[in-house]
Amino acid sequence: MAEDKSPLWRKHIVAGELFATKVPHEIRTILGSCVAVCLWDPDLLAGGMNHFMLPEYTGSGEASNKYGDISIRSLIQRMESLGSKKSSLKAKVYGGGSLLSASGISQSSVGQQNIHIAMEMLRSEGISIVSRHVGDFHGRKLRFNTCSGSLSISMVESISAKAAPSSNGRPSAPKPVRIRQPEIILAEA
């Protein structure tokens, strides 16, 4: 596939956000245990991405896109409002890392639960999952081209959210996030 050289707008999303458009964009995000679902419509050359923190809304607190079940439904509805049909959508699922577990800090399986809800909801909606890069002990930096459907991933080394105590009992300085190379580029098959 030839690389698309047309100019792209850029949009960075954080946990609890989603973005979908027909206008060529590069949507970016950084994931740890959170999951991002990218939807692409090859017929409309439209795409969108969400970024959610927790698998399901339990009824307490505010219902928002930080929950996978709500965020995935919202992203599908947004793509449909742009003119997409579910049968045309191609899904890509990323994230769900266990960054704190790799640091020796106990962590629940929130990453695995996020992966599970994404895969199950997409399957139940009849949306084809064409790519995934999930789990493991590292984060991911994503760049999704809404026009071509291509996505590039850079791995982010695992760090602890709270610095572990040093030998003198005081917290040590947090480690910087380092992007590991090489970058993985996934193009639509």
C-alpha positions in Angstrom: 0.0 0.0 0.0 1.4 3.4 -0.9 1.9 5.8 2.0 -0.7 8.6 2.0 1.2 12.0 1.8 -1.9 14.2 2.3 -1.8 16.5 5.3 -3.3 15.3 8.5 -4.8 17.2 11.4 -3.6 15.9 14.7 -5.7 15.1 17.7 -4.4 13.8 21.1 -6.9 12.0 23.3 -6.6 11.0 27.0 -8.4 8.6 29.2 -12.2 9.1 29.0 -12.1 10.7 25.6 -13.0 9.6 22.1 -12.7 11.2 18.7 -14.1 10.2 15.3 -14.0 12.0 12.0 -14.3 11.9 8.2 -11.6 14.7 8.0 -8.1 13.1 7.7 -6.5 13.1 11.2 -3.8 11.4 13.1 -5.3 10.5 16.4 -2.7 9.9 19.2 -2.8 8.5 22.7 -0.5 6.8 25.2 -1.8 3.6 27.0 -0.8 1.6 30.1 -3.6 -0.6 31.5 -6.1 1.5 29.6 -7.3 0.2 26.2 -8.0 2.0 22.9 -10.3 0.8 20.2 -9.7 2.2 16.8 -12.6 1.9 14.2 -11.9 2.5 10.6 -14.4 2.6 7.7 -12.5 1.8 4.4 -15.6 2.9 2.4 -15.9 6.4 3.9 -12.2 6.7 4.8 -13.3 7.7 8.2 -12.0 6.6 11.6 -12.1 7.0 15.3 -10.4 6.1 18.5 -11.5 5.9 22.2 -9.3 5.5 25.3 -10.9 4.0 28.4 -9.7 3.2 31.9 -12.1 0.7 33.3 -14.1 -2.1 31.8 -17.7 -1.5 32.8 -19.9 1.2 34.4 -21.2 -0.3 37.7 -23.9 2.3 38.3 -22.1 4.3 40.9 -20.7 7.7 40.0 -21.1 9.4 36.7 -21.5 7.3 33.6 -18.8 8.4 31.2 -16.5 7.3 28.4 -13.8 6.3 31.0 -15.8 3.0 31.0 -15.2 0.6 28.2 -18.8 -0.5 27.7 -20.0 3.1 27.4 -17.0 4.3 25.4 -17.2 1.5 22.8 -20.9 2.1 22.3 -20.3 5.8 22.0 -17.5 5.3 19.4 -19.7 3.0 17.3 -22.6 5.5 17.5 -20.3 8.3 16.5 -19.0 6.3 13.5 -22.6 5.5 12.5 -23.5 9.2 12.8 -20.7 9.9 10.2 -22.5 7.4 7.8 -20.6 4.2 8.6 -22.4 0.8 8.7 -21.3 -1.7 11.4 -20.6 -4.3 8.7 -18.1 -2.0 7.1 -16.1 -1.1 10.2 -12.7 -2.6 11.0 -11.6 -2.7 14.6 -8.1 -2.5 16.1 -7.6 -3.1 19.9 -4.5 -1.9 21.8 -3.3 -1.6 25.4 -4.2 -3.4 28.6 -0.7 -3.6 29.8 0.3 -4.6 33.4 2.9 -1.9 34.0 2.7 -1.9 37.7 3.0 -5.7 37.9 6.3 -5.5 36.0 7.6 -3.1 38.6 6.8 -5.6 41.4 3.8 -3.6 42.6 0.6 -5.6 43.0 -2.1 -4.7 40.5 -5.5 -6.1 39.8 -6.3 -7.4 36.4 -7.8 -4.2 35.1 -5.8 -4.3 31.9 -7.1 -7.9 31.2 -10.6 -6.9 32.0 -10.4 -3.9 29.6 -9.1 -6.2 26.9 -11.9 -8.7 27.5 -14.7 -6.1 27.4 -13.3 -4.6 24.1 -13.0 -7.9 22.4 -16.4 -9.2 23.5 -18.3 -6.0 22.7 -16.8 -5.7 19.2 -17.7 -9.4 18.5 -21.2 -9.0 19.8 -21.7 -5.9 17.6 -20.5 -7.9 14.6 -17.4 -5.7 14.0 -14.4 -7.4 12.5 -11.2 -7.2 14.7 -8.4 -6.9 12.2 -5.5 -6.1 14.5 -4.7 -6.2 18.2 -1.6 -5.6 20.4 -2.6 -6.2 24.0 -1.4 -7.2 27.4 2.3 -7.7 28.3 4.3 -5.5 30.7 4.7 -2.2 28.8 2.7 0.8 27.6 2.1 1.9 24.1 2.1 5.2 22.2 -0.3 5.0 19.3 -0.8 7.1 16.2 -3.8 6.2 14.1 -4.4 7.6 10.6 -8.2 7.9 10.1 -7.9 8.1 6.3 -5.7 5.1 5.6 -6.5 3.0 8.7 -2.8 2.5 9.4 -1.6 2.6 12.9 1.9 2.9 14.4 2.9 1.8 17.9 5.9 2.7 20.0 6.5 0.7 23.1 6.9 2.5 26.4 8.9 1.0 29.2 7.2 0.0 32.3 7.4 2.4 35.3 5.8 2.4 38.6 3.1 5.0 39.3 4.6 5.6 42.8 8.3 5.5 43.3 9.4 2.6 45.4 11.1 3.5 48.7 14.9 3.6 48.6 17.2 1.9 51.1 16.9 4.9 53.4 13.1 4.6 53.5 12.4 7.7 51.5 10.8 7.5 48.1 13.3 7.4 45.3 13.0 9.7 42.3 10.5 8.4 39.7 12.0 6.9 36.6 11.4 8.8 33.3 9.3 7.2 30.6 11.4 5.9 27.8 10.2 5.1 24.4 11.7 1.8 23.1 12.3 1.3 19.5 11.7 -0.1 16.9 8.3 1.3 16.1 5.7 -1.1 14.9 3.7 0.1 11.9 0.4 -1.8 11.2 -1.3 -1.1 7.9 -4.7 -2.3 7.0 -4.6 -5.7 5.3 
